[in-house]
Amino acid sequence: MVSGNQNPNTTNQILDTSNQIPNMFSLNQIKQTLENNDRAFLEDLARQAASLTKQYFGRTISLYTPLYLSNYCSSHCTYCGFNSHNRIHRMKLTPDEMHHEMQCVAKTGIKNILLLTGESYKATPLSYLTEAVEIAKKYFTGISLEVHPMEVREYQQLYLAGVDGITIYQETYDRNKYKEVHLSGEKSDYNFRVKTPERIAEAGIRQISMGILLGLGPVAEDLLALFQHVRWMEKNYPGVEHSISFPRLRKIKGKDFAACPVDDKTFIKILCLTRILFPRVGINLSTRENAYLRDHALGLGVTRISAGSNTSVGGYDTQKLVPQDPQFDIEDSRSVKEIIHVLKQKNFDPVLTDWRPIENSVVL
Ligand code: SF4
């Protein structure tokens, strides 16, 4: 370990990664990494992250598309356009509309879908979600959900319906900040949310994606808490495929909610740190990030990216003529075809299908 006033130019001087994958970084190590802008240090960090990514994932990048089923929400999160106090046009897709939307996405060749809702237990109950999953199975081979937290028995029903993965972000692990920005509704229950990954794993769901909303809370502290949480999950649920996402807080209608903004350089360092600590964990990158950053982050740890995204309910087909507020503005609006083209140009292998249900296999 070096003192703060020296200028370490290799990651080993800060992170001590010379012999093996570290079990955990200290808060001080994370802070020193995030604050260090020495060119040689950054190059070394990127080199290590790139090497581990190549070792464990080769040149593969999985693609998925998000599909919003509903924007009803009973919670009041100050940073989100869907919050219950915002006067936006609320809607949820009917089964017929789900078919239309999913057909549009499926036509692009995408086989992994992420179905999202606002967090309304009343508007989008378990029965609504299982129906959406049943419909999604007709078009996609990988189905993930990003919806309100549930009990184990409810996750078990989703698992039996065909859900492969659940995304659940803690947003921030800082309890004071959490309370300050989650004013009302079910989401204001920190304890229920923080134990959600555990309940998902107990239910037998195979993939869990965890994350923090960068910009909301103290970055280094949140990062450490997330790392500890993921490590704990890995130890206790080794059969689960874990992945990590780092959505960055975006402006809503010009209003900036980022109390602790994270610039691009810091963002890339966070991706690299994550890869070095978790060589086998998937790292997702959404279209919240612009095309330039996404293209340059490839190979530094990212293993899964969204493509052809729309963040409005019915945004692919159903509501084309009805102006709607998206949850956040997309920064990378390239189509699936364009993203595949870029990936191939950069010598990556775009993966559209990870696996197929066995009953769909054709024996020749
Ligand atoms: S972040 Fe989720 S729970 Fe909070 S207001 Fe937005 S949709 Fe609702």
Residues whose N, C-alpha, C, O or C-beta is under 5 A from the ligand:
A	BS01	SF4	C73 S75 H76 C77 C80 F82 N83 T117 G118 E119 K187
